[in-house]
Amino acid sequence: MSAPENLPEIDNGLLRFLTCGSVDDGKSTLIGRLLYDSKSILADTLHAIERTSRKRGLEAVDLSLLTDGLQAEREQGITIDVAYRYFSTGRRKYIIADAPGHEQYTRNMVTAASTASLAIILVDARKGVLTQTRRHSYIAHLVGIPHLVIAINKMDLVGYSREVFERIKTEYLYFAGKLGIADVRFIPISALVGDMVVERGDNLDWYEGPTLLEILENAPAAHSEKPEKFRFPVQYVCRPQTAEYRDFRGYMGRVESGEIAVGDEVQVLPSGLITRVKDIQLYGRSLPLAISEQSVTLLLEDDIDISRGDMIVKPAEAPASVKQIEAMVCWLGETPLDLNRKYLVRHTTRETKALVAGIAYRMDINELIQTPAARLAMNDIGKVALRLAQPLFVDPYGENRATGAFIIVDEATNNTVGAGMIL
Amino acid sequence: MSTLTLSRHTLSHLDWLEAEAIHIMREVAGQCSNPVLLFSGGKDSICLLRIAEKAFRPGKFPFPLMHIDTGHNYPEVIAFRDKRAAELGERLIVRSVEDSMKRGTVVLKHPGESRNKHQSVTLLEAIAEFEFDTCIGGARRDEEKARAKERIFSFRDEFGQWDPKNQRPELWSLYNARIHKGENIRAFPISNWTELDVWQYIAREKLELPSIYFAHKRPVVRRGGALVPVTELTPARPGETIEEVSVRFRTVGDITCTAPVESNADTVEEIIAETAQTTITERGATRLDDQTSEASMEQRKKEGYF
């Protein structure tokens, strides 16, 4: 796909967001509407969905067909996995993670939420806040999405009633307060008609806030909202050992948070040794500064033995080095979490064996209450304690998504079976 | 002494995409024991090479380059492929579908059949020959519906098959490249790029491309809404009129299944302007093999295609 007619001074970076809701909420129609009204749909794609719409006996073009993906799921009529969509407005590039809404797909929503900085939660104006609305909100909050947008959809089916909108808003705020959700916005829309998605439309004059697209265009970028500690997990060590670069030792990785400048004092974990940054390089160029999400090569003043899995930080703000962690874990594997087995934990660029020390509780994500549990099955979320063979350098997930997150790998199958967020 | 400061800087969208791609390539290098980068001479894999330079220079790439040659590629592209590998000083492996045909592992239904889908066989043979555990490819999620759900680290079983229902969940940027012997990972560093991003990156990095990406006169016939280049392999059919048209290719691949679009754009900037206004998706316009059925890409991926 491609951008609209007037091109491309995209200066507002990139925003990753998540849409959640079930088929019935009009989620696919909403995504279709965003793509369609931002002119991101190309002619042959549109012709294909027009053909399909006609084949199914529909009068208008069904925009939801745009996000229909795999043959397997078309046959089943459901979305079975996370799909990624792209569009650009000329000001900003967007990556949509499209997660299905069914209860059994909690793991898909957690997956989609893990990389998003904003979530659009769809509510059917006729139905109000449902169990699944609460479930989606809880997961979005758990996975640390900083901004929630509650899109009250199908306003056309409730006569564009302001009362209905206000009632749902009040109901939602009551429950959001209990969860501790702080940043939440409400918007009345009709994805089908197009009101308040990209265009304002003529039906919602009483609503004075921004359209959905305006909210997206102005949402703060990831890492720009609060001060962050510098975290640089080493991915790869470059030692060319050629005549030209005989003594070159470059530590390659991505700044996961914070910033680093030439001359800054740094500490290397696990050794704890302290040195200074001699140079920051990207493809032969020296940079005075590297910022969060930038992939660079660091050169240090002193020769220190550093390898993949080590972490470079600033001495005054080092993370905790721990061999025991407590975390909220979403179980992804088909075989339940087994308290008697060893697993592998992958955290930043580090990997260690782990034992499950205990399950404190399982979260009932429909009732939002804690229940005792002896195991976690697929799609369950619970609080788990893990004992680690090697130390990890961690921050609480609520403070730092990159150094607070880990995945659990089953060594027998090599599958990714769990997603953890350190408390 | 260090104090927390609020970052005033945010990466532009191209810088973000580049940084993500570098991170993915370094994860391949860090996690996989014997990777290979698939380099066809096409624009997406040309971007991959620049990202590999940014990821690993001043060191050598921690993997060789490999091309699966159908024997039906445009000569300009093959010449470009060899020149680019030589400039980089990196090792290029070429394995050809014609060798698989000689071995009898590829059997064409008829001599004119497109060899494109048979690349999968040759690729799997090359993977077995060199015991590669990971292939880095230039596929993008926006290219085709079946790819919208593709993982960045995509798991293939010992038959090279992609099973959409048996892919590993992929969270944050924690990639899992662990496999058993004989299994394989396909890693896609530019998954999140669109065609426009690719062109903008080519412009920004001033990357050289094979000449057929730019407008040139070429004899073509119009067939089923597409322009079909007239070559020895793809002659005009009886009754078709051969025209000299100014065209450029949006994707390059096997001659028998890659069609150009009408265009006068002969600079990257003009191509970007056209791409931003285009009304036909990349594969829709130019890949004759994808039109067979809406689900044809999914089918080919299940068989081991990139």
Chai-1 contact restraints between the chains, C-beta under 6 A:
chainA,res_idxA,chainB,res_idxB,connection_type,confidence,min_distance_angstrom,max_distance_angstrom,comment,restraint_id
A,M1,B,D142,contact,1.0,0.0,6.0,A-B,restraint_1
A,M1,B,T194,contact,1.0,0.0,6.0,A-B,restraint_2
A,S2,B,L196,contact,1.0,0.0,6.0,A-B,restraint_3
A,S2,B,T275,contact,1.0,0.0,6.0,A-B,restraint_4
A,S2,B,A276,contact,1.0,0.0,6.0,A-B,restraint_5
A,S2,B,T278,contact,1.0,0.0,6.0,A-B,restraint_6
A,A3,B,L196,contact,1.0,0.0,6.0,A-B,restraint_7
A,A3,B,A276,contact,1.0,0.0,6.0,A-B,restraint_8
A,E5,B,Q277,contact,1.0,0.0,6.0,A-B,restraint_9
A,L7,B,A276,contact,1.0,0.0,6.0,A-B,restraint_10
A,I10,B,H13,contact,1.0,0.0,6.0,A-B,restraint_11
A,G13,B,T10,contact,1.0,0.0,6.0,A-B,restraint_12
A,G13,B,H13,contact,1.0,0.0,6.0,A-B,restraint_13
A,L14,B,H13,contact,1.0,0.0,6.0,A-B,restraint_14
A,L14,B,W16,contact,1.0,0.0,6.0,A-B,restraint_15
A,L42,B,T279,contact,1.0,0.0,6.0,A-B,restraint_16
A,L42,B,I280,contact,1.0,0.0,6.0,A-B,restraint_17
A,L42,B,T281,contact,1.0,0.0,6.0,A-B,restraint_18
A,A43,B,T279,contact,1.0,0.0,6.0,A-B,restraint_19
A,A43,B,I280,contact,1.0,0.0,6.0,A-B,restraint_20
A,D44,B,I280,contact,1.0,0.0,6.0,A-B,restraint_21
A,D44,B,T281,contact,1.0,0.0,6.0,A-B,restraint_22
A,D44,B,G284,contact,1.0,0.0,6.0,A-B,restraint_23
A,T45,B,T281,contact,1.0,0.0,6.0,A-B,restraint_24
A,G69,B,K145,contact,1.0,0.0,6.0,A-B,restraint_25
A,G69,B,A148,contact,1.0,0.0,6.0,A-B,restraint_26
A,G69,B,K149,contact,1.0,0.0,6.0,A-B,restraint_27
A,L70,B,P164,contact,1.0,0.0,6.0,A-B,restraint_28
A,L70,B,E298,contact,1.0,0.0,6.0,A-B,restraint_29
A,Q71,B,A295,contact,1.0,0.0,6.0,A-B,restraint_30
A,Q71,B,E298,contact,1.0,0.0,6.0,A-B,restraint_31
A,D81,B,K149,contact,1.0,0.0,6.0,A-B,restraint_32
A,A83,B,A148,contact,1.0,0.0,6.0,A-B,restraint_33
A,A83,B,K149,contact,1.0,0.0,6.0,A-B,restraint_34
A,Y84,B,R141,contact,1.0,0.0,6.0,A-B,restraint_35
A,Y84,B,A148,contact,1.0,0.0,6.0,A-B,restraint_36
A,Y86,B,D142,contact,1.0,0.0,6.0,A-B,restraint_37
A,Y86,B,T194,contact,1.0,0.0,6.0,A-B,restraint_38
A,K93,B,H13,contact,1.0,0.0,6.0,A-B,restraint_39
A,I95,B,N192,contact,1.0,0.0,6.0,A-B,restraint_40
A,T111,B,P169,contact,1.0,0.0,6.0,A-B,restraint_41
A,T111,B,L171,contact,1.0,0.0,6.0,A-B,restraint_42
A,S114,B,L171,contact,1.0,0.0,6.0,A-B,restraint_43
A,S114,B,W172,contact,1.0,0.0,6.0,A-B,restraint_44
A,A221,B,T10,contact,1.0,0.0,6.0,A-B,restraint_45
A,H223,B,S7,contact,1.0,0.0,6.0,A-B,restraint_46
A,S224,B,T10,contact,1.0,0.0,6.0,A-B,restraint_47
A,P227,B,L4,contact,1.0,0.0,6.0,A-B,restraint_48
A,P227,B,T5,contact,1.0,0.0,6.0,A-B,restraint_49
A,P227,B,L6,contact,1.0,0.0,6.0,A-B,restraint_50
A,Q235,B,R26,contact,1.0,0.0,6.0,A-B,restraint_51
A,Q235,B,G30,contact,1.0,0.0,6.0,A-B,restraint_52
A,Y236,B,R26,contact,1.0,0.0,6.0,A-B,restraint_53
A,Y236,B,A29,contact,1.0,0.0,6.0,A-B,restraint_54
A,Y236,B,G30,contact,1.0,0.0,6.0,A-B,restraint_55
A,C238,B,G59,contact,1.0,0.0,6.0,A-B,restraint_56
A,P240,B,P58,contact,1.0,0.0,6.0,A-B,restraint_57
A,P240,B,G59,contact,1.0,0.0,6.0,A-B,restraint_58
A,Y245,B,P58,contact,1.0,0.0,6.0,A-B,restraint_59
A,M252,B,R26,contact,1.0,0.0,6.0,A-B,restraint_60
A,R254,B,H23,contact,1.0,0.0,6.0,A-B,restraint_61
A,E259,B,S7,contact,1.0,0.0,6.0,A-B,restraint_62
A,Y283,B,K54,contact,1.0,0.0,6.0,A-B,restraint_63
A,Y283,B,R57,contact,1.0,0.0,6.0,A-B,restraint_64
A,I291,B,S7,contact,1.0,0.0,6.0,A-B,restraint_65
A,I291,B,H9,contact,1.0,0.0,6.0,A-B,restraint_66
A,E293,B,L11,contact,1.0,0.0,6.0,A-B,restraint_67
A,E293,B,A19,contact,1.0,0.0,6.0,A-B,restraint_68
A,Q294,B,A19,contact,1.0,0.0,6.0,A-B,restraint_69
A,S295,B,A19,contact,1.0,0.0,6.0,A-B,restraint_70
A,S295,B,I22,contact,1.0,0.0,6.0,A-B,restraint_71
A,S295,B,H23,contact,1.0,0.0,6.0,A-B,restraint_72
A,R308,B,G30,contact,1.0,0.0,6.0,A-B,restraint_73
A,K314,B,S2,contact,1.0,0.0,6.0,A-B,restraint_74
A,A316,B,S2,contact,1.0,0.0,6.0,A-B,restraint_75
A,L332,B,P169,contact,1.0,0.0,6.0,A-B,restraint_76
A,R346,B,L174,contact,1.0,0.0,6.0,A-B,restraint_77
A,A405,B,W172,contact,1.0,0.0,6.0,A-B,restraint_78
A,I407,B,L171,contact,1.0,0.0,6.0,A-B,restraint_79
A,I407,B,L174,contact,1.0,0.0,6.0,A-B,restraint_80
A,V409,B,N176,contact,1.0,0.0,6.0,A-B,restraint_81
A,N414,B,R178,contact,1.0,0.0,6.0,A-B,restraint_82
A,N414,B,I179,contact,1.0,0.0,6.0,A-B,restraint_83
A,N415,B,R168,contact,1.0,0.0,6.0,A-B,restraint_84
A,T416,B,R168,contact,1.0,0.0,6.0,A-B,restraint_85
A,T416,B,P169,contact,1.0,0.0,6.0,A-B,restraint_86
A,T416,B,N176,contact,1.0,0.0,6.0,A-B,restraint_87
A,A419,B,L171,contact,1.0,0.0,6.0,A-B,restraint_88
